[in-house]
């Protein structure tokens, strides 16, 4: 079972999320919280695997709470149009993002992906984040291209597929490798690029490919 914490200051939303997650069969909601400080305490007390945090919470917001959580994987709940916080959280190494208006099965996928050690971006959130590269950001593009130059051709192929949101198993089928080999490649790519997770690596690739 995936031990999960839900933190949101709106009880109706918390109740709805709990119902969705517990319908999955492999997810157990072991704690709920109404603010970020309470979430941090509850996560440590209940030894949760995944913390699902609303970005906008009183006392301590979701981003600040995520920074204090060293054990659980963090998935942030965000509202459409909150690009600045999403980008900041990606750089911070948060495991995933979903919109508060997402479909129930997407919420379940995000929690499962985070628990498995993968980064998850809701497609709608991904569009927000990946469209944030401003025209004329030449320095960022050059930096990204320089870092990507350290990859071998095979690693670059794997990264391109990862950036499309494919799982290790899906990448393995595309490049005719074992899933274990892909996992090794992904770890090596993240280390070479100095990225905390797959989302950061995908953003780096996007920066390098942005029109100059």
Secondary structure, 3 states (H helix, E strand, C coil): CEEEEEECCCHHHHHHHHHHHHCCCCEEEEEEECCHHHHHHHHHHHCCCEEEEECCCCCCCHHHHHHHCCCCEEEEEECCCCHHHHHHHHHHCCCEEEECCCCHHHHHHHHHHHHCCCCEECHHHHHHHHCCCCCCCHHHHHHHHHHHCCCCHHHHHHHHHHCCCCCHHHHHHHHCCCHHHHHHHHHHHHHHHCCCCHHHHHHHHHHHHCCC
